[in-house]
Amino acid sequence: SYFYGIGFDSYWAWARYLPTSTSPLDCVILRRMAVSYSQCVQSLKVSLTGSDRCRDNDMKRNCLVFASSTESNSNPVLQSKVDRLLDSVKWDNKGLAVAIAQNVDTGAILMQGFANRDALATTISSRKATFYSRSRSTLWTKGETSQNFINVQDIFLDCDRDSIIYLGKPDGPTCHTGSETCYYTSVLDALKDQPVQGNNLAMTTLYSLESTISQRKAASKNGKPSWTKRLLLDSKLLCSKIREEADELCRTLEENEDNSRTASEMADVLYHAMVLLALKDVKAEEVLEVLRKRFSQSGIEEKRSRVSEN
């Protein structure tokens, strides 16, 4: 075997072959090493036997190597798939493509940077969003300084294969300003001469509703009266409305009402349920994260696990 790992069970490593090297150890420079987000990054020792491989033109590029303290051979099938995928990306004349990080639960656009072949390859192996710094001409992983990593769940290429989405879960605020995302400047607000606020995020309808309810909660004892404020101050009324709206939603099915009626009743259920979440200080993102984690588990198994826990 050509590679062996020292120190822990398994990890992914990136190695670059140098055609001018003569000794086995000089043939390999460790470019990037990472483990899955549930493991710690540890030291790696790489060795190569057969210096003739350094002069093989097919090896003069990055390749993905699986190393293990118990299994030292590489995974050529996976390596070939990764190479083909990296080859399929339409890198620009500087070898770059736009890379966008998106929150897997909220859908929020967290940040935009650039990735080259090595950055995308490192993200695939480490599951940490990694970019290429044009100003410093080097790779950088979001969170390597702040510890606010973006843990990548999946990666998407657009139809032209010239831009990338890192779909992941951030460990904390993404923007260097401390904002949840880098996108908090509304062009329409700016045209109205309204001040830029770090918490004025580009949000989907669901999260705009959550933000509005949160604002009502903060001002529940002041300002003009509203239905949301009334619900926030009367939990008994709130719970009765949730039950009422849920029943009306079910009746749209039982009485074969049209789809617009079903959508309207579901909107009422969502609204009242989100007021309850606000009262309990539970974020919609937490709910969506629970749902995402259930994707790999059948509903029957999930219900059985609840019974066993109780």
N, C-alpha and C positions, 0 to 999 in steps of 0.2 A: 504494500500500500504506500501511497505517496504522502499522506498526511496523518498526523496523529495529534490528539488533543490531550492536554495535561490539566488536571485540576477539577473538572466537574463532568457530569454525565454526558451532556450533549450541547452543542451550540453551532451556530452558523458563522462562518468566517469568510471574509473576502481577501483574496490574495492576488497579487500582480506578479507576473513572470517577467523577468528582465533578460532580454536576449544577450546582453553583453557579460553577464555574470559567468563565473567559471566554477565556483564552489557550490555545492548543494544548498548550503544555508543562504548564500548570496542570491540564489535564484528567486527567492521569495521575499517580498516586502508585505508585511501585514498592513492592509489598507483600512480595513474596517472590521471591527468585531462586535457582535452584539448577541444577546440572547433574547428569548421571548420576554414580554413585559413582566412575566411572573417570576423571572429569574434575575440574578445579579450578574453584571458584566464582570468577568474574571480574566486572568492572564491566559495567554495562549502561546504555545510553542509550536512552530511549524517546521517541518523538515521535508526535504525533497531528495529522493534517490534517483540517480540517472540524470547527469547534467546535460545529456543530449536533449532533454525535454525543454531546456531553456532556449534552445535554438530552433524549436518547432514554431513556425509562424502561426499555426493555429492556436498556440497557447499564449501569444503575445497580447492578451486582453484579459479583462477581469473575468473570473469564473466563480460560480457559487460552489463552495465546498462544504460538505457536511462532515464534521469531525467529531469523534467520540472517544472517550477514554476506554470504552469497551469495544467499539466498532470503528476501526480506523480507515475504512475504505470510503471513498466519496460516493455521492449519489449521481451517477452520470445521466440518468433519465430526467431527474428534476433539474439538474444543471443545464441540460439541453433545452428544456422547456423555458427556463428563465432567460437563457441566451436568445432564443427565438423571440420571446416577448420583448426584450430590450431592443432587439434589432428592428422590431416592427414599429417602434415609436418614431415619429417624424421629428427628430431633433433639428433645431434651427442651425444656421451656419456657425454658431458658437457652441453647438452641442447641447443646447438647452431646450426645455419645454416649460410652459407655465404649470405650476403645481399649486393646487388650491386645497386647503384643509377645511373639512366640513364636519360639524358635530353629528355623530351617528344617531343621536336621539332627538335633538331639537331641529336638525336641518340647518342650523345657523352656519353661515360662512365665517370661519374663524380667522383665516389669513390667506394671503397669496404670496408665493415666492417662486423660485425657479428650481428645477431639478435637472441634473445631467444623468448620464447612464449610471454612474456610481451612486448618486443620491437615491435614485429609484431602486437600484439593486439593494442598497443598504436598508431602505424602508421595507422592502419585501422580506429581508432576512431578520431585521431587528424588531419589526412592527412598531417602530417609532418614526414619526414623520421627520424625514431628513431632506434637506434642501442644499442648493449650491449657492454660496455667496459670491455674487459678481464683483463686489468691492474687495473682498479678501481672497478671492480665487481659491476657495476651499469649501469642503463639505461642512455643514453644521446641522445638528439635530435640535429641533425645537425643544427647549427644556433643559439643555445640557448645562445652562447657567442657573436658570430660575427653578429647575426641577418641575416645571409645569409642562410635562411631556404631553404629546398627543399620541395616544395609544391606538394605532391603526387597526381597524377591524376588516377593512377591505380597501381595494384600490380600483379606481375606474379610469378608463381611457375614453376620450370622446370619439365620435364617429370618424374624425379625420386623424386620430391618433397623434395629435400635436399638443394636447393638454391633458393634465392628470388631476384626479381628485383623490386625496387621502381622506377616507371616511373613517373617523375615529372619535375616541372619547378623550377629552382634555382632562388633565389632572388639576388644572386651575386656570386662571385668566390667561388668555393667549397673547393679548397685546402688551407691549412693553410699558404702556401707560397704566396697566392694571385693569383695563377694561376686559370684559369677557371675550370680545372679538375686536378685530382691528377696524370693523366697519360700524362706526357710530356717527358719522357725519352725513346728515340728510341734506341732499341738494335742495329739495323743496323748502326745508326749514331755513337753509342759508339764503335762499332767494327772498324769504320773508323777513330776513334780518334777525332770525331767532338764534340765540347763542347755541354753540355746539356743546352737547353734554355727553360725557362718557358712558352714561347708562341709557342713552337713546339709541338702542341697537336696531339693526335691520332685522325685524322679526316677522315670522309668519302670523297668520290670523290667530291661531291658538295662543301664541305667546304674547301677542298684542293684547288679547283678552286677559291673560294672566297678569300682565303689567298694569292694565287698567284697574282690575280688581285689587291688586296690591296697593295702588295709589288711593283707592277708595278706603281701604282698610287703614292706611296711615292717617287719613283725614276723617275717620269715621265719626269723631266727636265734634268736628268743625265743618264749616261750609254748608252748601245747600243740600237738602235731603235727596236721597236717591233710593231706588229699589235695592241696589247692591248694599248700600249702607244699612238698610233695614234688615236685610238677611244676615249681614255680619253681626248685627247686634241682637239677633233673635235666633238662636240655634234651633229652637223647637220649630219655628216657622220654616227655617231652611230645610230641615229634615222632612217636614211634611210636603214641601214643594218638590223635593227630589223624588219622593215616593209617588206623588201625583203625576209628575212629568214622565216618570218611568212607566207608569200604568198607561198613560196616553200614548206613549211610544208603542207599547205592546198592542194597543187597540188598533193602530194603523195596519198591523199585520192581520190581526184577528178579523177585522172588518173590511179588509182589502181596500184600504184607502190609497189614494195616489201617492206617488213617490215624493212629490213636493211636500205633502203633509208629513211623511215619515222624516224627511230631512229637517223640517221645521221642529218637530217634536224632539228629534235627536239633538238639535242645537240647544233646545231648552234644558235637556238633561245635562249636556256638557257644561253649559253655563252655570247651572246650580251646583253641579258636582265640583266645579272649579272654585266656586265661592267656599265650599266646604274645605277643599284643599288649602285655600288661603287661610282659613280659620285654624287649620291644623298645622300651618307652616310647612306644608308638603308641596314641593315643586312638581309641576307637570313633567319635567324631565325625569324625576325619580320614578314616576309611574311608567313612562315610556321605557326606561331602562329595565324595569321589572318585566315588561312585555317582551322586550328584545331578548332577555335572558331565557324566556320561555319558548322561544322559537325552536330550539333544538330538543324540546321536551313535549311529549304529547299531553293533551289536556287531561286525559285519564290518569297518566302518571303524576301530573302536577297535583291533581286533587287527592290522589292517594298519599302523596308526600305530606300534604296538609294534615290529613287524618293521623298519620304516624307521628307528626310533630306535636299534635294535640294530645 
